[in-house]
Amino acid sequence: MKKIIIFSISFILLFLLFQVSAGLLLTLIYAPDITETWNINANLSQTVVLKSSSFLIPLLFTLLSALIAYFISKKFV
């Protein structure tokens, strides 16, 4: 039971850490182009198009978090 609790807590903390750090990194890298956006904005359609986002990066973050959490639970028990 102790292994499961240590694994769960470490997994949740690592997953949150990776998600927050990825969000911070993407925010730091993003540089909006206001003039280009303003020019494109005049020709926008009235329909909403939803793009499917890639699931690969969140999956890799999840697997990396689970792997590290597994080794943390093995080390502390």
PDB file with one MODEL, atoms N, CA, C and O in Angstrom:
MODEL        1
ATOM      1  N   MET A   1       0.823  -1.189   0.000  1.00  0.00           N
ATOM      2  CA  MET A   1       0.000   0.000   0.000  1.00  0.00           C
ATOM      3  C   MET A   1       0.867   1.252   0.000  1.00  0.00           C
ATOM      4  O   MET A   1       0.521   2.262  -0.614  1.00  0.00           O
ATOM      5  N   LYS A   2       2.010   1.174   0.702  1.00  0.00           N
ATOM      6  CA  LYS A   2       2.898   2.328   0.773  1.00  0.00           C
ATOM      7  C   LYS A   2       3.498   2.636  -0.601  1.00  0.00           C
ATOM      8  O   LYS A   2       3.685   3.802  -0.948  1.00  0.00           O
ATOM      9  N   LYS A   3       3.802   1.589  -1.389  1.00  0.00           N
ATOM     10  CA  LYS A   3       4.339   1.793  -2.732  1.00  0.00           C
ATOM     11  C   LYS A   3       3.345   2.532  -3.622  1.00  0.00           C
ATOM     12  O   LYS A   3       3.720   3.425  -4.382  1.00  0.00           O
ATOM     13  N   ILE A   4       2.092   2.156  -3.518  1.00  0.00           N
ATOM     14  CA  ILE A   4       1.063   2.782  -4.348  1.00  0.00           C
ATOM     15  C   ILE A   4       0.903   4.250  -3.990  1.00  0.00           C
ATOM     16  O   ILE A   4       0.763   5.090  -4.880  1.00  0.00           O
ATOM     17  N   ILE A   5       0.922   4.571  -2.714  1.00  0.00           N
ATOM     18  CA  ILE A   5       0.779   5.967  -2.283  1.00  0.00           C
ATOM     19  C   ILE A   5       1.975   6.791  -2.731  1.00  0.00           C
ATOM     20  O   ILE A   5       1.803   7.902  -3.232  1.00  0.00           O
ATOM     21  N   ILE A   6       3.182   6.269  -2.562  1.00  0.00           N
ATOM     22  CA  ILE A   6       4.384   6.997  -2.989  1.00  0.00           C
ATOM     23  C   ILE A   6       4.388   7.166  -4.502  1.00  0.00           C
ATOM     24  O   ILE A   6       4.722   8.240  -5.002  1.00  0.00           O
ATOM     25  N   PHE A   7       4.017   6.113  -5.242  1.00  0.00           N
ATOM     26  CA  PHE A   7       3.955   6.207  -6.697  1.00  0.00           C
ATOM     27  C   PHE A   7       2.932   7.248  -7.134  1.00  0.00           C
ATOM     28  O   PHE A   7       3.216   8.069  -8.006  1.00  0.00           O
ATOM     29  N   SER A   8       1.750   7.221  -6.537  1.00  0.00           N
ATOM     30  CA  SER A   8       0.688   8.145  -6.931  1.00  0.00           C
ATOM     31  C   SER A   8       1.073   9.598  -6.661  1.00  0.00           C
ATOM     32  O   SER A   8       0.893  10.467  -7.514  1.00  0.00           O
ATOM     33  N   ILE A   9       1.597   9.847  -5.481  1.00  0.00           N
ATOM     34  CA  ILE A   9       1.964  11.221  -5.134  1.00  0.00           C
ATOM     35  C   ILE A   9       3.106  11.711  -6.018  1.00  0.00           C
ATOM     36  O   ILE A   9       3.053  12.834  -6.520  1.00  0.00           O
ATOM     37  N   SER A  10       4.131  10.895  -6.215  1.00  0.00           N
ATOM     38  CA  SER A  10       5.246  11.324  -7.049  1.00  0.00           C
ATOM     39  C   SER A  10       4.824  11.475  -8.506  1.00  0.00           C
ATOM     40  O   SER A  10       5.302  12.382  -9.187  1.00  0.00           O
ATOM     41  N   PHE A  11       3.943  10.613  -8.998  1.00  0.00           N
ATOM     42  CA  PHE A  11       3.451  10.730 -10.366  1.00  0.00           C
ATOM     43  C   PHE A  11       2.680  12.031 -10.560  1.00  0.00           C
ATOM     44  O   PHE A  11       2.905  12.749 -11.534  1.00  0.00           O
ATOM     45  N   ILE A  12       1.784  12.331  -9.647  1.00  0.00           N
ATOM     46  CA  ILE A  12       0.984  13.559  -9.766  1.00  0.00           C
ATOM     47  C   ILE A  12       1.876  14.796  -9.713  1.00  0.00           C
ATOM     48  O   ILE A  12       1.704  15.723 -10.504  1.00  0.00           O
ATOM     49  N   LEU A  13       2.826  14.810  -8.784  1.00  0.00           N
ATOM     50  CA  LEU A  13       3.714  15.970  -8.678  1.00  0.00           C
ATOM     51  C   LEU A  13       4.608  16.123  -9.902  1.00  0.00           C
ATOM     52  O   LEU A  13       4.792  17.234 -10.397  1.00  0.00           O
ATOM     53  N   LEU A  14       5.161  15.026 -10.392  1.00  0.00           N
ATOM     54  CA  LEU A  14       6.002  15.100 -11.583  1.00  0.00           C
ATOM     55  C   LEU A  14       5.209  15.503 -12.818  1.00  0.00           C
ATOM     56  O   LEU A  14       5.681  16.297 -13.632  1.00  0.00           O
ATOM     57  N   PHE A  15       4.008  14.959 -12.958  1.00  0.00           N
ATOM     58  CA  PHE A  15       3.172  15.306 -14.107  1.00  0.00           C
ATOM     59  C   PHE A  15       2.821  16.791 -14.085  1.00  0.00           C
ATOM     60  O   PHE A  15       2.889  17.462 -15.115  1.00  0.00           O
ATOM     61  N   LEU A  16       2.448  17.305 -12.915  1.00  0.00           N
ATOM     62  CA  LEU A  16       2.145  18.736 -12.812  1.00  0.00           C
ATOM     63  C   LEU A  16       3.380  19.581 -13.089  1.00  0.00           C
ATOM     64  O   LEU A  16       3.286  20.618 -13.744  1.00  0.00           O
ATOM     65  N   LEU A  17       4.528  19.152 -12.601  1.00  0.00           N
ATOM     66  CA  LEU A  17       5.770  19.880 -12.846  1.00  0.00           C
ATOM     67  C   LEU A  17       6.089  19.931 -14.333  1.00  0.00           C
ATOM     68  O   LEU A  17       6.441  20.989 -14.853  1.00  0.00           O
ATOM     69  N   PHE A  18       5.970  18.810 -15.017  1.00  0.00           N
ATOM     70  CA  PHE A  18       6.244  18.785 -16.458  1.00  0.00           C
ATOM     71  C   PHE A  18       5.241  19.631 -17.235  1.00  0.00           C
ATOM     72  O   PHE A  18       5.625  20.327 -18.175  1.00  0.00           O
ATOM     73  N   GLN A  19       3.978  19.585 -16.865  1.00  0.00           N
ATOM     74  CA  GLN A  19       2.971  20.366 -17.578  1.00  0.00           C
ATOM     75  C   GLN A  19       3.175  21.865 -17.380  1.00  0.00           C
ATOM     76  O   GLN A  19       3.067  22.642 -18.328  1.00  0.00           O
ATOM     77  N   VAL A  20       3.466  22.263 -16.158  1.00  0.00           N
ATOM     78  CA  VAL A  20       3.688  23.681 -15.884  1.00  0.00           C
ATOM     79  C   VAL A  20       4.956  24.167 -16.577  1.00  0.00           C
ATOM     80  O   VAL A  20       4.967  25.257 -17.149  1.00  0.00           O
ATOM     81  N   SER A  21       6.018  23.378 -16.535  1.00  0.00           N
ATOM     82  CA  SER A  21       7.253  23.802 -17.187  1.00  0.00           C
ATOM     83  C   SER A  21       7.094  23.852 -18.705  1.00  0.00           C
ATOM     84  O   SER A  21       7.665  24.733 -19.348  1.00  0.00           O
ATOM     85  N   ALA A  22       6.342  22.938 -19.286  1.00  0.00           N
ATOM     86  CA  ALA A  22       6.088  22.992 -20.728  1.00  0.00           C
ATOM     87  C   ALA A  22       5.263  24.232 -21.081  1.00  0.00           C
ATOM     88  O   ALA A  22       5.518  24.880 -22.097  1.00  0.00           O
ATOM     89  N   GLY A  23       4.287  24.559 -20.253  1.00  0.00           N
ATOM     90  CA  GLY A  23       3.493  25.764 -20.488  1.00  0.00           C
ATOM     91  C   GLY A  23       4.320  27.026 -20.365  1.00  0.00           C
ATOM     92  O   GLY A  23       4.156  27.956 -21.156  1.00  0.00           O
ATOM     93  N   LEU A  24       5.206  27.071 -19.385  1.00  0.00           N
ATOM     94  CA  LEU A  24       6.089  28.228 -19.236  1.00  0.00           C
ATOM     95  C   LEU A  24       7.032  28.360 -20.423  1.00  0.00           C
ATOM     96  O   LEU A  24       7.265  29.462 -20.921  1.00  0.00           O
ATOM     97  N   LEU A  25       7.571  27.239 -20.871  1.00  0.00           N
ATOM     98  CA  LEU A  25       8.479  27.266 -22.006  1.00  0.00           C
ATOM     99  C   LEU A  25       7.755  27.746 -23.268  1.00  0.00           C
ATOM    100  O   LEU A  25       8.284  28.577 -24.005  1.00  0.00           O
ATOM    101  N   LEU A  26       6.566  27.233 -23.515  1.00  0.00           N
ATOM    102  CA  LEU A  26       5.810  27.669 -24.690  1.00  0.00           C
ATOM    103  C   LEU A  26       5.426  29.140 -24.601  1.00  0.00           C
ATOM    104  O   LEU A  26       5.403  29.835 -25.617  1.00  0.00           O
ATOM    105  N   THR A  27       5.125  29.622 -23.398  1.00  0.00           N
ATOM    106  CA  THR A  27       4.791  31.030 -23.222  1.00  0.00           C
ATOM    107  C   THR A  27       6.008  31.913 -23.473  1.00  0.00           C
ATOM    108  O   THR A  27       5.883  32.986 -24.063  1.00  0.00           O
ATOM    109  N   LEU A  28       7.175  31.474 -23.032  1.00  0.00           N
ATOM    110  CA  LEU A  28       8.391  32.259 -23.253  1.00  0.00           C
ATOM    111  C   LEU A  28       8.788  32.301 -24.727  1.00  0.00           C
ATOM    112  O   LEU A  28       9.282  33.321 -25.208  1.00  0.00           O
ATOM    113  N   ILE A  29       8.577  31.211 -25.436  1.00  0.00           N
ATOM    114  CA  ILE A  29       8.974  31.127 -26.839  1.00  0.00           C
ATOM    115  C   ILE A  29       8.005  31.880 -27.752  1.00  0.00           C
ATOM    116  O   ILE A  29       8.424  32.401 -28.785  1.00  0.00           O
ATOM    117  N   TYR A  30       6.732  31.946 -27.398  1.00  0.00           N
ATOM    118  CA  TYR A  30       5.708  32.514 -28.273  1.00  0.00           C
ATOM    119  C   TYR A  30       5.931  34.010 -28.473  1.00  0.00           C
ATOM    120  O   TYR A  30       6.086  34.766 -27.514  1.00  0.00           O
ATOM    121  N   ALA A  31       5.944  34.412 -29.725  1.00  0.00           N
ATOM    122  CA  ALA A  31       6.065  35.835 -30.069  1.00  0.00           C
ATOM    123  C   ALA A  31       4.977  36.166 -31.089  1.00  0.00           C
ATOM    124  O   ALA A  31       5.094  35.792 -32.256  1.00  0.00           O
ATOM    125  N   PRO A  32       3.926  36.857 -30.668  1.00  0.00           N
ATOM    126  CA  PRO A  32       2.832  37.141 -31.599  1.00  0.00           C
ATOM    127  C   PRO A  32       3.238  38.194 -32.634  1.00  0.00           C
ATOM    128  O   PRO A  32       4.028  39.095 -32.353  1.00  0.00           O
ATOM    129  N   ASP A  33       2.687  38.057 -33.814  1.00  0.00           N
ATOM    130  CA  ASP A  33       2.907  39.022 -34.883  1.00  0.00           C
ATOM    131  C   ASP A  33       1.606  39.800 -35.073  1.00  0.00           C
ATOM    132  O   ASP A  33       0.688  39.342 -35.752  1.00  0.00           O
ATOM    133  N   ILE A  34       1.545  40.963 -34.473  1.00  0.00           N
ATOM    134  CA  ILE A  34       0.301  41.737 -34.449  1.00  0.00           C
ATOM    135  C   ILE A  34      -0.094  42.212 -35.838  1.00  0.00           C
ATOM    136  O   ILE A  34      -1.270  42.126 -36.194  1.00  0.00           O
ATOM    137  N   THR A  35       0.838  42.706 -36.631  1.00  0.00           N
ATOM    138  CA  THR A  35       0.491  43.231 -37.951  1.00  0.00           C
ATOM    139  C   THR A  35      -0.028  42.129 -38.866  1.00  0.00           C
ATOM    140  O   THR A  35      -0.996  42.340 -39.596  1.00  0.00           O
ATOM    141  N   GLU A  36       0.600  40.958 -38.838  1.00  0.00           N
ATOM    142  CA  GLU A  36       0.125  39.839 -39.663  1.00  0.00           C
ATOM    143  C   GLU A  36      -1.271  39.394 -39.232  1.00  0.00           C
ATOM    144  O   GLU A  36      -2.126  39.112 -40.071  1.00  0.00           O
ATOM    145  N   THR A  37      -1.491  39.334 -37.942  1.00  0.00           N
ATOM    146  CA  THR A  37      -2.801  38.934 -37.422  1.00  0.00           C
ATOM    147  C   THR A  37      -3.870  39.953 -37.806  1.00  0.00           C
ATOM    148  O   THR A  37      -4.995  39.581 -38.138  1.00  0.00           O
ATOM    149  N   TRP A  38      -3.529  41.209 -37.763  1.00  0.00           N
ATOM    150  CA  TRP A  38      -4.487  42.259 -38.115  1.00  0.00           C
ATOM    151  C   TRP A  38      -4.862  42.163 -39.592  1.00  0.00           C
ATOM    152  O   TRP A  38      -6.024  42.362 -39.947  1.00  0.00           O
ATOM    153  N   ASN A  39      -3.900  41.863 -40.447  1.00  0.00           N
ATOM    154  CA  ASN A  39      -4.170  41.739 -41.883  1.00  0.00           C
ATOM    155  C   ASN A  39      -4.995  40.501 -42.190  1.00  0.00           C
ATOM    156  O   ASN A  39      -5.869  40.543 -43.056  1.00  0.00           O
ATOM    157  N   ILE A  40      -4.738  39.409 -41.502  1.00  0.00           N
ATOM    158  CA  ILE A  40      -5.490  38.178 -41.734  1.00  0.00           C
ATOM    159  C   ILE A  40      -6.906  38.288 -41.177  1.00  0.00           C
ATOM    160  O   ILE A  40      -7.827  37.666 -41.705  1.00  0.00           O
ATOM    161  N   ASN A  41      -7.085  39.060 -40.132  1.00  0.00           N
ATOM    162  CA  ASN A  41      -8.357  39.155 -39.435  1.00  0.00           C
ATOM    163  C   ASN A  41      -9.483  39.646 -40.334  1.00  0.00           C
ATOM    164  O   ASN A  41     -10.636  39.285 -40.100  1.00  0.00           O
ATOM    165  N   ALA A  42      -9.203  40.441 -41.334  1.00  0.00           N
ATOM    166  CA  ALA A  42     -10.249  40.967 -42.208  1.00  0.00           C
ATOM    167  C   ALA A  42     -10.866  39.873 -43.063  1.00  0.00           C
ATOM    168  O   ALA A  42     -12.023  40.002 -43.461  1.00  0.00           O
ATOM    169  N   ASN A  43     -10.153  38.822 -43.356  1.00  0.00           N
ATOM    170  CA  ASN A  43     -10.635  37.769 -44.253  1.00  0.00           C
ATOM    171  C   ASN A  43     -11.116  36.520 -43.525  1.00  0.00           C
ATOM    172  O   ASN A  43     -11.239  35.465 -44.146  1.00  0.00           O
ATOM    173  N   LEU A  44     -11.388  36.609 -42.240  1.00  0.00           N
ATOM    174  CA  LEU A  44     -11.808  35.433 -41.489  1.00  0.00           C
ATOM    175  C   LEU A  44     -13.237  35.034 -41.825  1.00  0.00           C
ATOM    176  O   LEU A  44     -14.087  35.884 -42.090  1.00  0.00           O
ATOM    177  N   SER A  45     -13.487  33.741 -41.811  1.00  0.00           N
ATOM    178  CA  SER A  45     -14.843  33.253 -42.036  1.00  0.00           C
ATOM    179  C   SER A  45     -15.602  33.231 -40.711  1.00  0.00           C
ATOM    180  O   SER A  45     -15.009  33.378 -39.642  1.00  0.00           O
ATOM    181  N   GLN A  46     -16.885  33.050 -40.792  1.00  0.00           N
ATOM    182  CA  GLN A  46     -17.731  33.060 -39.601  1.00  0.00           C
ATOM    183  C   GLN A  46     -17.902  31.670 -39.002  1.00  0.00           C
ATOM    184  O   GLN A  46     -18.613  31.520 -38.008  1.00  0.00           O
ATOM    185  N   THR A  47     -17.277  30.660 -39.573  1.00  0.00           N
ATOM    186  CA  THR A  47     -17.396  29.311 -39.044  1.00  0.00           C
ATOM    187  C   THR A  47     -16.194  28.985 -38.163  1.00  0.00           C
ATOM    188  O   THR A  47     -15.105  29.529 -38.346  1.00  0.00           O
ATOM    189  N   VAL A  48     -16.411  28.096 -37.216  1.00  0.00           N
ATOM    190  CA  VAL A  48     -15.361  27.691 -36.294  1.00  0.00           C
ATOM    191  C   VAL A  48     -14.795  26.357 -36.764  1.00  0.00           C
ATOM    192  O   VAL A  48     -15.540  25.412 -37.024  1.00  0.00           O
ATOM    193  N   VAL A  49     -13.480  26.289 -36.870  1.00  0.00           N
ATOM    194  CA  VAL A  49     -12.802  25.060 -37.267  1.00  0.00           C
ATOM    195  C   VAL A  49     -11.964  24.604 -36.083  1.00  0.00           C
ATOM    196  O   VAL A  49     -11.095  25.332 -35.603  1.00  0.00           O
ATOM    197  N   LEU A  50     -12.235  23.393 -35.622  1.00  0.00           N
ATOM    198  CA  LEU A  50     -11.478  22.839 -34.507  1.00  0.00           C
ATOM    199  C   LEU A  50     -10.424  21.888 -35.043  1.00  0.00           C
ATOM    200  O   LEU A  50     -10.733  20.936 -35.759  1.00  0.00           O
ATOM    201  N   LYS A  51      -9.185  22.156 -34.691  1.00  0.00           N
ATOM    202  CA  LYS A  51      -8.101  21.267 -35.094  1.00  0.00           C
ATOM    203  C   LYS A  51      -7.836  20.269 -33.978  1.00  0.00           C
ATOM    204  O   LYS A  51      -7.908  20.601 -32.795  1.00  0.00           O
ATOM    205  N   SER A  52      -7.534  19.064 -34.368  1.00  0.00           N
ATOM    206  CA  SER A  52      -7.175  18.080 -33.353  1.00  0.00           C
ATOM    207  C   SER A  52      -5.710  18.284 -32.993  1.00  0.00           C
ATOM    208  O   SER A  52      -4.841  18.311 -33.864  1.00  0.00           O
ATOM    209  N   SER A  53      -5.451  18.426 -31.712  1.00  0.00           N
ATOM    210  CA  SER A  53      -4.075  18.639 -31.278  1.00  0.00           C
ATOM    211  C   SER A  53      -3.343  17.309 -31.185  1.00  0.00           C
ATOM    212  O   SER A  53      -3.961  16.252 -31.066  1.00  0.00           O
ATOM    213  N   SER A  54      -2.052  17.376 -31.240  1.00  0.00           N
ATOM    214  CA  SER A  54      -1.238  16.175 -31.158  1.00  0.00           C
ATOM    215  C   SER A  54      -1.256  15.637 -29.731  1.00  0.00           C
ATOM    216  O   SER A  54      -1.125  16.402 -28.775  1.00  0.00           O
ATOM    217  N   PHE A  55      -1.414  14.357 -29.589  1.00  0.00           N
ATOM    218  CA  PHE A  55      -1.428  13.733 -28.271  1.00  0.00           C
ATOM    219  C   PHE A  55      -0.063  13.181 -27.900  1.00  0.00           C
ATOM    220  O   PHE A  55       0.102  12.618 -26.818  1.00  0.00           O
ATOM    221  N   LEU A  56       0.912  13.333 -28.774  1.00  0.00           N
ATOM    222  CA  LEU A  56       2.216  12.725 -28.557  1.00  0.00           C
ATOM    223  C   LEU A  56       2.984  13.368 -27.408  1.00  0.00           C
ATOM    224  O   LEU A  56       3.550  12.653 -26.581  1.00  0.00           O
ATOM    225  N   ILE A  57       3.020  14.690 -27.335  1.00  0.00           N
ATOM    226  CA  ILE A  57       3.777  15.364 -26.280  1.00  0.00           C
ATOM    227  C   ILE A  57       3.166  15.118 -24.903  1.00  0.00           C
ATOM    228  O   ILE A  57       3.911  14.787 -23.980  1.00  0.00           O
ATOM    229  N   PRO A  58       1.848  15.260 -24.710  1.00  0.00           N
ATOM    230  CA  PRO A  58       1.305  14.914 -23.386  1.00  0.00           C
ATOM    231  C   PRO A  58       1.504  13.445 -23.027  1.00  0.00           C
ATOM    232  O   PRO A  58       1.691  13.112 -21.857  1.00  0.00           O
ATOM    233  N   LEU A  59       1.465  12.569 -24.022  1.00  0.00           N
ATOM    234  CA  LEU A  59       1.701  11.151 -23.763  1.00  0.00           C
ATOM    235  C   LEU A  59       3.140  10.925 -23.302  1.00  0.00           C
ATOM    236  O   LEU A  59       3.379  10.144 -22.381  1.00  0.00           O
ATOM    237  N   LEU A  60       4.093  11.597 -23.930  1.00  0.00           N
ATOM    238  CA  LEU A  60       5.484  11.468 -23.518  1.00  0.00           C
ATOM    239  C   LEU A  60       5.697  12.009 -22.113  1.00  0.00           C
ATOM    240  O   LEU A  60       6.432  11.411 -21.327  1.00  0.00           O
ATOM    241  N   PHE A  61       5.059  13.146 -21.781  1.00  0.00           N
ATOM    242  CA  PHE A  61       5.152  13.693 -20.428  1.00  0.00           C
ATOM    243  C   PHE A  61       4.564  12.719 -19.414  1.00  0.00           C
ATOM    244  O   PHE A  61       5.112  12.546 -18.325  1.00  0.00           O
ATOM    245  N   THR A  62       3.463  12.090 -19.764  1.00  0.00           N
ATOM    246  CA  THR A  62       2.835  11.134 -18.859  1.00  0.00           C
ATOM    247  C   THR A  62       3.721   9.913 -18.648  1.00  0.00           C
ATOM    248  O   THR A  62       3.907   9.463 -17.518  1.00  0.00           O
ATOM    249  N   LEU A  63       4.261   9.385 -19.727  1.00  0.00           N
ATOM    250  CA  LEU A  63       5.135   8.210 -19.603  1.00  0.00           C
ATOM    251  C   LEU A  63       6.409   8.536 -18.835  1.00  0.00           C
ATOM    252  O   LEU A  63       6.860   7.731 -18.021  1.00  0.00           O
ATOM    253  N   LEU A  64       6.998   9.711 -19.083  1.00  0.00           N
ATOM    254  CA  LEU A  64       8.194  10.106 -18.354  1.00  0.00           C
ATOM    255  C   LEU A  64       7.890  10.288 -16.872  1.00  0.00           C
ATOM    256  O   LEU A  64       8.681   9.883 -16.021  1.00  0.00           O
ATOM    257  N   SER A  65       6.745  10.897 -16.562  1.00  0.00           N
ATOM    258  CA  SER A  65       6.351  11.065 -15.162  1.00  0.00           C
ATOM    259  C   SER A  65       6.136   9.717 -14.483  1.00  0.00           C
ATOM    260  O   SER A  65       6.559   9.516 -13.344  1.00  0.00           O
ATOM    261  N   ALA A  66       5.481   8.799 -15.181  1.00  0.00           N
ATOM    262  CA  ALA A  66       5.232   7.477 -14.598  1.00  0.00           C
ATOM    263  C   ALA A  66       6.534   6.706 -14.391  1.00  0.00           C
ATOM    264  O   ALA A  66       6.698   6.016 -13.386  1.00  0.00           O
ATOM    265  N   LEU A  67       7.450   6.826 -15.338  1.00  0.00           N
ATOM    266  CA  LEU A  67       8.730   6.131 -15.216  1.00  0.00           C
ATOM    267  C   LEU A  67       9.535   6.651 -14.028  1.00  0.00           C
ATOM    268  O   LEU A  67      10.071   5.864 -13.249  1.00  0.00           O
ATOM    269  N   ILE A  68       9.620   7.965 -13.887  1.00  0.00           N
ATOM    270  CA  ILE A  68      10.352   8.545 -12.762  1.00  0.00           C
ATOM    271  C   ILE A  68       9.652   8.221 -11.444  1.00  0.00           C
ATOM    272  O   ILE A  68      10.314   7.924 -10.449  1.00  0.00           O
ATOM    273  N   ALA A  69       8.321   8.275 -11.431  1.00  0.00           N
ATOM    274  CA  ALA A  69       7.578   7.945 -10.214  1.00  0.00           C
ATOM    275  C   ALA A  69       7.785   6.484  -9.827  1.00  0.00           C
ATOM    276  O   ALA A  69       7.852   6.163  -8.640  1.00  0.00           O
ATOM    277  N   TYR A  70       7.887   5.599 -10.813  1.00  0.00           N
ATOM    278  CA  TYR A  70       8.146   4.188 -10.534  1.00  0.00           C
ATOM    279  C   TYR A  70       9.494   4.007  -9.839  1.00  0.00           C
ATOM    280  O   TYR A  70       9.604   3.277  -8.854  1.00  0.00           O
ATOM    281  N   PHE A  71      10.516   4.681 -10.366  1.00  0.00           N
ATOM    282  CA  PHE A  71      11.839   4.550  -9.748  1.00  0.00           C
ATOM    283  C   PHE A  71      11.900   5.218  -8.388  1.00  0.00           C
ATOM    284  O   PHE A  71      12.638   4.762  -7.514  1.00  0.00           O
ATOM    285  N   ILE A  72      11.141   6.291  -8.186  1.00  0.00           N
ATOM    286  CA  ILE A  72      11.087   6.923  -6.854  1.00  0.00           C
ATOM    287  C   ILE A  72      10.429   5.982  -5.869  1.00  0.00           C
ATOM    288  O   ILE A  72      10.905   5.844  -4.742  1.00  0.00           O
ATOM    289  N   SER A  73       9.341   5.326  -6.264  1.00  0.00           N
ATOM    290  CA  SER A  73       8.664   4.406  -5.351  1.00  0.00           C
ATOM    291  C   SER A  73       9.537   3.186  -5.045  1.00  0.00           C
ATOM    292  O   SER A  73       9.477   2.649  -3.938  1.00  0.00           O
ATOM    293  N   LYS A  74      10.344   2.744  -6.006  1.00  0.00           N
ATOM    294  CA  LYS A  74      11.255   1.629  -5.765  1.00  0.00           C
ATOM    295  C   LYS A  74      12.378   2.023  -4.809  1.00  0.00           C
ATOM    296  O   LYS A  74      12.803   1.214  -3.984  1.00  0.00           O
ATOM    297  N   LYS A  75      12.859   3.254  -4.915  1.00  0.00           N
ATOM    298  CA  LYS A  75      13.981   3.698  -4.102  1.00  0.00           C
ATOM    299  C   LYS A  75      13.576   3.923  -2.645  1.00  0.00           C
ATOM    300  O   LYS A  75      14.353   3.619  -1.739  1.00  0.00           O
ATOM    301  N   PHE A  76      12.366   4.453  -2.405  1.00  0.00           N
ATOM    302  CA  PHE A  76      11.965   4.804  -1.046  1.00  0.00           C
ATOM    303  C   PHE A  76      11.307   3.660  -0.294  1.00  0.00           C
ATOM    304  O   PHE A  76      11.028   3.797   0.897  1.00  0.00           O
ATOM    305  N   VAL A  77      11.053   2.545  -0.945  1.00  0.00           N
ATOM    306  CA  VAL A  77      10.409   1.425  -0.259  1.00  0.00           C
ATOM    307  C   VAL A  77      11.378   0.290  -0.093  1.00  0.00           C
ATOM    308  O   VAL A  77      11.023  -0.749   0.464  1.00  0.00           O
TER     309      VAL A  77
ENDMDL
END
